[in-house]
């Protein structure tokens, strides 16, 4: 009996159509139930309807935005840390107010349990050499423990040098815990073996497995933080790699070193992430010594991630500060894909006469993100926002200064991924001291950048316009 090719082709076509319909019927309700922004929801729906099979794979890898991150246990860890701070007679929030406008005081106190704290000493680094020198010196002086979280730890000269410092610290009896993002850090176990052999602990955050029920590629630990002896902290935009030393092109970034009460919150963030990765509870007095005020800077460590669906603390504070700005809003970011709220805040601030400046890279390691960001230029330029692009090297700094009273350095970019999908940490500062330093460093980078001219930008090619338009359609997914 011979098969009729036309009948066989018809049967295969019916089967594929049936599978397409099944995939769409299965995924659309799940996409809608995730309660994303309407733009992201529509983008996912459009993608799944247009190419169901590819949409199924993409959704399995990237579409899951809500993680069940042992929330009850993480809340218990937070509560325990807060309780110990009270036992140590360390009020979570000092009775005095941070030097910030009244419109923001209530907000910053309600965004997290710790709130802004005074008495911090802060050092700003805009060059990798100085940052790594300070980090390595702190590791060399460590007496009890070194806790570090990095999105990227490269297996290059810088990565090996810092790793050797950690190995040396462990050999003299210092506890070393290193938490690495499983997607960002490509260096394998063999590279970190010397630290493990010396007795250090190395863990991976949300390990990726093809056999997992859900592949968690979409929710990564993008934080870069180090805590030494519970007293010295580092956080900002710099990972561990040669590019921050200018050996593979000049990368411009920003990082801070902190001493004082704010370090307690950095340690708390590490303890939560470490527990999630290893089940080891670090909430013990040894890791949370009573902080000693060392400076006069008000600081607040804000973390955000998909484990808390209520709001995104970093994005919420930046939005509120921009909408209430009166003098200036200066922002640096390597990846600029704003949501509608942030875009509206920037446009309205510029229309009110606020000096709004964006300092962005002219080249990117993610061209799709670069094109998506440029699709927003016309409306921003029309409103009076000044946009500068760095033509050489790569701008990787994530900073903001607003009205000379609020400033931030951290890991969060001005995009949906940082505000809603990744685990991020930013240090916010209140008062003129840090704002003035960041403004000066902003102007130094701006001098090397090129202003985007509205008329010249309007004459860009049709091909560029189409590329930007296409990238913007995908912006909610980036």
C-alpha positions as CSV (number, residue, x, y, z in Angstrom):
1,X,0.0,0.0,0.0
2,X,1.5,3.3,-1.1
3,X,1.0,6.5,0.9
4,X,-0.4,9.4,-1.0
5,X,2.2,12.2,-0.7
6,X,-0.5,14.9,-0.8
7,X,-2.4,13.2,2.0
8,X,0.7,12.9,4.1
9,X,1.6,16.5,3.5
10,X,-1.9,17.5,4.5
11,X,-1.7,15.4,7.7
12,X,1.6,16.9,8.7
13,X,0.2,20.4,8.0
14,X,-2.8,19.7,10.2
15,X,-0.6,18.3,13.0
16,X,1.7,21.4,12.9
17,X,-1.3,23.7,12.9
18,X,-2.9,21.8,15.8
19,X,0.4,22.1,17.8
20,X,0.6,25.8,17.0
21,X,-2.9,26.3,18.3
22,X,-2.1,24.3,21.4
23,X,1.1,26.3,22.1
24,X,-0.8,29.6,21.7
25,X,-3.7,28.4,23.8
26,X,-1.3,27.2,26.6
27,X,1.1,30.2,26.7
28,X,-1.2,33.2,26.2
29,X,-3.1,32.7,29.5
30,X,0.3,32.3,31.3
31,X,1.7,35.4,29.7
32,X,-1.3,37.5,30.7
33,X,-1.4,36.1,34.2
34,X,2.2,37.3,34.8
35,X,0.9,40.9,34.9
36,X,3.7,42.5,33.1
37,X,3.6,46.0,31.7
38,X,1.1,46.1,28.8
39,X,3.9,46.6,26.2
40,X,5.9,43.6,27.4
41,X,2.7,41.5,27.5
42,X,1.7,42.5,24.0
43,X,5.2,41.8,22.7
44,X,5.2,38.3,24.1
45,X,1.7,37.6,22.8
46,X,2.7,38.9,19.3
47,X,5.9,36.8,19.4
48,X,4.1,33.6,20.4
49,X,1.3,34.0,17.9
50,X,3.7,34.8,15.1
51,X,6.2,31.9,15.7
52,X,4.6,29.5,18.2
53,X,7.5,27.0,18.4
54,X,10.2,29.6,18.7
55,X,8.0,31.5,21.1
56,X,7.6,28.3,23.3
57,X,11.4,27.9,23.5
58,X,12.0,31.6,24.2
59,X,9.3,31.7,26.9
60,X,10.8,28.7,28.6
61,X,14.2,30.4,28.6
62,X,13.3,34.0,29.0
63,X,9.7,34.4,29.8
64,X,9.5,33.4,33.4
65,X,9.7,36.5,35.4
66,X,8.3,35.4,38.8
67,X,10.6,33.2,40.8
68,X,9.6,31.3,43.9
69,X,12.7,32.2,45.7
70,X,11.9,30.5,49.0
71,X,10.3,33.8,49.9
72,X,9.2,32.7,53.4
73,X,12.8,31.8,54.3
74,X,14.2,34.9,52.8
75,X,11.7,37.0,54.8
76,X,12.8,35.1,57.9
77,X,16.4,35.9,57.1
78,X,15.5,39.6,56.7
79,X,13.5,39.6,60.0
80,X,16.4,37.9,61.8
81,X,18.9,40.4,60.6
82,X,16.7,43.3,61.6
83,X,16.1,41.7,65.0
84,X,19.8,41.4,65.7
85,X,20.4,45.0,64.7
86,X,17.8,46.0,67.4
87,X,19.5,43.7,69.9
88,X,22.8,45.5,69.1
89,X,20.9,48.7,69.8
90,X,21.4,49.8,66.2
91,X,18.2,51.6,65.2
92,X,17.2,50.7,61.6
93,X,16.5,54.3,60.9
94,X,18.1,57.1,62.8
95,X,15.8,59.7,64.4
96,X,17.2,62.6,62.2
97,X,16.2,63.1,58.6
98,X,18.6,62.7,55.6
99,X,19.4,65.9,53.8
100,X,16.9,65.4,51.0
101,X,13.7,67.3,50.1
102,X,10.6,66.5,52.2
103,X,8.8,65.0,49.2
104,X,11.3,62.1,49.2
105,X,12.0,61.6,52.9
106,X,8.9,59.4,53.5
107,X,9.6,57.4,50.4
108,X,13.2,56.6,51.2
109,X,12.3,55.5,54.7
110,X,9.6,53.1,53.4
111,X,11.5,51.5,50.5
112,X,13.3,49.2,52.8
113,X,13.6,48.4,56.5
114,X,17.0,50.0,57.0
115,X,16.3,53.3,55.4
116,X,19.1,56.0,55.0
117,X,21.8,55.9,57.6
118,X,24.4,58.6,58.6
119,X,28.0,58.2,59.5
120,X,29.4,56.7,56.3
121,X,32.8,57.3,54.7
122,X,32.6,56.9,50.9
123,X,35.3,56.7,48.3
124,X,34.4,57.0,44.6
125,X,36.4,55.2,41.9
126,X,36.1,56.0,38.2
127,X,39.2,54.0,37.1
128,X,39.6,50.3,37.4
129,X,43.2,50.4,38.6
130,X,42.3,52.4,41.7
131,X,39.2,50.3,42.5
132,X,41.1,47.0,42.2
133,X,44.0,48.3,44.3
134,X,41.6,49.3,47.0
135,X,39.8,46.0,46.8
136,X,42.9,43.9,47.0
137,X,44.2,46.0,49.9
138,X,41.0,45.4,51.8
139,X,41.2,41.6,51.1
140,X,44.9,41.6,52.3
141,X,43.8,43.3,55.6
142,X,40.8,41.0,56.1
143,X,40.9,39.2,59.6
144,X,37.6,37.2,59.7
145,X,35.8,37.0,56.4
146,X,35.4,38.1,52.8
147,X,32.0,37.9,51.1
148,X,31.8,38.7,47.4
149,X,29.1,38.6,44.7
150,X,29.9,39.2,41.1
151,X,27.9,38.9,37.8
152,X,31.1,38.4,35.8
153,X,34.4,37.1,37.0
154,X,36.7,36.7,34.0
155,X,39.4,34.0,33.7
156,X,42.0,36.6,32.7
157,X,44.9,38.4,34.4
158,X,42.7,40.5,36.7
159,X,40.5,37.6,37.6
160,X,43.5,35.4,38.5
161,X,45.1,38.2,40.5
162,X,42.1,38.9,42.7
163,X,41.5,35.2,43.1
164,X,45.0,34.8,44.3
165,X,44.4,37.4,47.0
166,X,41.3,35.5,48.1
167,X,43.3,32.2,48.2
168,X,46.0,33.9,50.3
169,X,43.4,35.3,52.7
170,X,41.9,31.8,53.1
171,X,45.3,30.3,53.8
172,X,45.8,32.7,56.7
173,X,42.4,31.6,58.2
174,X,40.0,34.1,56.7
175,X,36.6,32.7,55.7
176,X,36.0,33.3,52.0
177,X,32.6,33.0,50.2
178,X,32.3,33.8,46.5
179,X,28.9,33.9,44.8
180,X,28.9,34.0,41.0
181,X,26.1,34.3,38.5
182,X,25.9,31.2,36.5
183,X,25.2,33.0,33.2
184,X,27.5,36.0,33.6
185,X,30.5,34.1,34.8
186,X,31.8,31.7,32.1
187,X,34.9,30.6,34.0
188,X,34.4,27.1,35.1
189,X,35.1,25.1,38.4
190,X,38.7,24.5,37.3
191,X,39.6,28.2,37.4
192,X,38.2,28.6,40.9
193,X,39.7,25.3,42.2
194,X,42.6,26.9,44.0
195,X,40.2,28.8,46.3
196,X,38.1,25.7,46.9
197,X,41.2,23.6,47.6
198,X,42.3,26.2,50.2
199,X,39.0,25.8,52.0
200,X,37.0,28.7,50.4
201,X,33.4,28.4,49.3
202,X,32.3,29.1,45.7
203,X,28.6,28.9,44.8
204,X,26.6,29.6,41.6
205,X,23.4,31.7,41.6
206,X,20.5,30.0,39.8
207,X,22.5,27.4,38.0
208,X,21.3,26.8,34.4
209,X,20.3,23.3,33.4
210,X,18.7,22.0,30.3
211,X,16.8,19.5,32.5
212,X,15.3,22.0,34.8
213,X,11.6,22.6,34.7
214,X,12.3,26.2,34.0
215,X,15.6,27.5,32.6
216,X,16.2,30.7,34.6
217,X,18.2,32.6,32.0
218,X,16.0,35.7,32.5
219,X,16.6,36.4,36.1
220,X,20.2,36.9,36.9
221,X,22.2,38.2,39.8
222,X,23.7,41.4,38.3
223,X,25.1,42.6,41.6
224,X,28.7,43.5,42.2
225,X,29.5,43.7,45.9
226,X,32.1,42.7,48.4
227,X,32.0,42.9,52.2
228,X,35.2,42.5,54.3
229,X,34.9,41.7,58.0
230,X,31.4,43.3,58.0
231,X,33.0,46.7,58.1
232,X,34.2,47.5,54.6
233,X,32.0,47.3,51.5
234,X,32.4,47.7,47.8
235,X,29.6,48.0,45.2
236,X,28.9,49.6,41.8
237,X,29.2,48.7,38.2
238,X,32.6,47.0,37.9
239,X,32.9,43.2,37.5
240,X,36.2,41.4,37.7
241,X,38.0,41.5,34.4
242,X,40.8,43.1,32.3
243,X,38.4,45.4,30.4
244,X,38.1,47.6,33.5
245,X,41.8,48.2,33.3
246,X,41.7,49.3,29.7
247,X,43.5,46.2,28.4
248,X,40.6,45.4,26.0
249,X,39.4,48.8,25.1
250,X,38.9,51.7,27.6
251,X,35.8,50.9,29.8
252,X,34.5,53.8,31.8
253,X,32.8,52.8,35.0
254,X,32.0,53.8,38.6
255,X,32.4,52.0,41.9
256,X,32.3,53.0,45.6
257,X,34.0,51.8,48.8
258,X,32.0,52.3,52.0
259,X,32.7,52.1,55.7
260,X,30.1,52.8,58.3
261,X,26.5,51.7,59.0
262,X,25.5,51.2,55.4
263,X,27.8,48.2,55.2
264,X,25.4,46.3,57.4
265,X,22.8,46.4,54.6
266,X,25.4,45.2,52.0
267,X,26.1,42.2,54.2
268,X,22.4,41.6,54.5
269,X,22.0,41.5,50.8
270,X,24.9,39.0,50.5
271,X,23.4,36.8,53.3
272,X,20.1,36.6,51.5
273,X,21.6,35.7,48.2
274,X,24.0,33.2,49.7
275,X,21.2,31.5,51.6
276,X,19.3,31.2,48.4
277,X,22.2,29.6,46.6
278,X,23.6,27.3,49.4
279,X,21.0,27.1,52.3
280,X,23.7,28.4,54.7
281,X,22.4,30.9,57.2
282,X,24.9,33.7,57.8
283,X,22.8,35.7,60.1
284,X,25.1,35.5,63.1
285,X,26.8,38.2,65.2
286,X,30.2,37.3,63.7
287,X,29.1,38.6,60.3
288,X,27.2,41.7,61.6
289,X,29.5,43.6,64.0
290,X,28.2,46.8,65.4
291,X,29.2,49.5,62.9
292,X,31.3,52.5,63.9
293,X,30.3,55.9,62.3
294,X,33.4,57.0,60.3
295,X,32.2,59.8,58.1
296,X,29.4,62.3,57.5
297,X,27.7,60.8,54.4
298,X,24.1,59.6,54.4
299,X,23.8,56.4,52.4
300,X,21.1,53.8,51.7
301,X,21.7,50.5,50.0
302,X,18.7,49.5,47.9
303,X,18.3,46.1,46.3
304,X,15.6,44.9,43.9
305,X,14.8,41.8,42.1
306,X,12.0,39.6,40.8
307,X,11.5,38.0,44.2
308,X,9.6,41.1,45.4
309,X,6.7,41.8,43.0
310,X,5.4,44.7,45.0
311,X,7.6,47.4,43.5
312,X,11.2,47.9,42.3
313,X,12.9,50.0,45.0
314,X,15.7,51.3,42.7
315,X,13.4,52.3,39.8
316,X,10.8,53.8,42.2
317,X,13.3,56.1,43.9
318,X,14.8,57.2,40.6
319,X,11.4,57.9,39.1
320,X,10.3,59.9,42.2
321,X,13.5,61.9,42.2
322,X,13.3,62.7,38.5
323,X,9.7,63.8,38.7
324,X,10.4,66.1,41.6
325,X,13.7,67.5,40.2
326,X,14.0,71.3,40.1
327,X,17.6,72.0,38.9
328,X,19.3,69.1,37.2
329,X,19.1,65.4,36.3
330,X,22.3,63.8,35.1
331,X,22.3,60.1,34.2
332,X,24.9,57.7,33.0
333,X,24.0,54.2,31.8
334,X,25.4,51.7,29.3
335,X,22.0,50.2,28.4
336,X,19.2,52.7,28.0
337,X,15.8,51.1,27.3
338,X,13.4,53.1,29.5
339,X,9.9,52.1,30.3
340,X,7.1,54.5,29.7
341,X,7.1,55.9,33.2
342,X,10.8,56.7,33.1
343,X,10.6,58.2,29.7
344,X,7.7,60.4,30.7
345,X,9.6,61.5,33.8
346,X,12.6,62.5,31.8
347,X,10.5,64.3,29.1
348,X,8.4,66.2,31.7
349,X,11.5,67.2,33.7
350,X,13.1,68.7,30.6
351,X,9.9,70.5,29.6
352,X,9.8,72.1,33.1
353,X,13.2,73.6,32.4
354,X,15.3,71.1,34.4
355,X,18.8,70.4,33.0
356,X,18.4,66.8,31.9
357,X,21.4,65.1,30.5
358,X,22.0,61.5,29.4
359,X,25.5,60.2,29.0
360,X,25.4,57.0,26.9
361,X,27.8,54.8,24.9
362,X,28.3,55.4,21.2
363,X,29.1,51.7,20.7
364,X,27.7,48.7,22.6
365,X,28.4,45.1,23.2
366,X,24.6,44.6,22.7
367,X,23.7,46.4,19.4
368,X,20.0,45.6,19.7
369,X,19.9,47.5,23.0
370,X,21.8,50.4,21.5
371,X,19.3,50.7,18.6
372,X,16.3,50.3,20.9
373,X,17.7,53.1,23.1
374,X,18.2,55.4,20.1
375,X,14.6,55.0,19.1
376,X,13.7,57.1,22.1
377,X,16.1,60.0,21.1
378,X,13.6,62.0,19.0
379,X,11.1,62.6,21.7
380,X,13.8,63.2,24.3
381,X,15.6,65.7,22.1
382,X,12.4,67.5,21.2
383,X,11.7,68.0,24.9
384,X,15.1,69.5,25.5
385,X,17.0,66.5,26.9
386,X,20.7,66.8,26.2
387,X,22.1,63.4,25.0
388,X,25.8,62.7,24.8
389,X,27.4,59.5,23.3
390,X,30.9,58.4,24.2
391,X,32.5,57.6,20.8
392,X,35.5,55.5,21.9
393,X,35.6,52.8,24.5
394,X,32.6,51.7,26.4
395,X,30.6,53.6,29.0
396,X,29.6,51.0,31.7
397,X,28.9,53.3,34.6
398,X,25.4,53.4,36.2
399,X,25.2,56.7,38.0
400,X,22.7,59.5,38.7
401,X,22.9,63.0,40.3
402,X,19.7,65.0,40.9
403,X,19.6,68.5,42.2
404,X,22.9,68.2,44.0
405,X,21.3,66.4,46.9
406,X,20.6,62.8,45.7
407,X,23.1,60.6,43.8
408,X,23.6,56.9,43.2
409,X,26.2,54.4,42.0
410,X,25.3,50.8,41.4
411,X,24.6,47.9,39.1
412,X,21.2,48.8,37.8
413,X,20.9,50.1,34.2
414,X,18.1,52.4,33.0
415,X,16.2,49.5,31.4
416,X,13.3,47.1,32.1
417,X,15.7,44.3,32.8
418,X,17.4,46.0,35.7
419,X,14.2,47.3,37.2
420,X,12.1,44.2,36.9
421,X,14.1,41.0,36.0
422,X,17.6,41.1,37.4
423,X,18.8,41.2,41.0
424,X,20.5,44.6,41.4
425,X,22.0,46.7,44.2
426,X,22.5,50.5,44.2
427,X,24.1,52.7,46.8
428,X,22.1,56.0,47.1
429,X,23.6,59.0,48.8
430,X,21.9,62.1,50.3
431,X,23.5,65.5,50.5
432,X,25.9,67.5,48.4
433,X,29.2,65.7,49.2
434,X,28.7,62.7,46.9
435,X,26.5,64.6,44.4
436,X,29.3,67.1,43.8
437,X,31.9,64.3,43.3
438,X,29.6,62.5,40.8
439,X,28.8,65.7,39.0
440,X,32.5,66.4,38.5
441,X,33.2,62.9,37.2
442,X,30.1,63.2,34.9
443,X,31.5,66.4,33.4
444,X,34.9,64.8,32.9
445,X,33.4,62.0,30.9
446,X,31.1,64.4,29.1
447,X,34.1,66.3,27.8
448,X,35.1,63.2,25.9
449,X,31.6,62.6,24.5
450,X,29.8,63.9,21.5
451,X,26.5,65.7,21.8
452,X,23.7,64.3,19.7
453,X,22.5,67.0,17.4
454,X,18.7,66.8,16.9
455,X,18.8,68.0,13.3
456,X,21.6,65.7,12.3
457,X,20.0,62.8,14.0
458,X,16.8,63.5,12.1
459,X,18.7,63.0,8.9
460,X,19.9,59.5,9.7
461,X,19.3,56.8,7.0
462,X,16.1,54.9,6.4
463,X,18.0,51.7,7.3
464,X,18.9,53.1,10.7
465,X,15.4,54.3,11.3
466,X,14.0,50.9,10.5
467,X,16.6,49.2,12.7
468,X,15.6,51.4,15.6
469,X,11.9,50.9,15.1
470,X,12.4,47.1,14.9
471,X,14.5,47.1,18.1
472,X,11.9,49.3,19.9
473,X,9.2,46.7,19.2
474,X,11.4,44.2,21.1
475,X,12.3,46.7,23.8
476,X,9.8,45.3,26.4
477,X,11.6,41.9,26.1
478,X,15.2,43.3,26.4
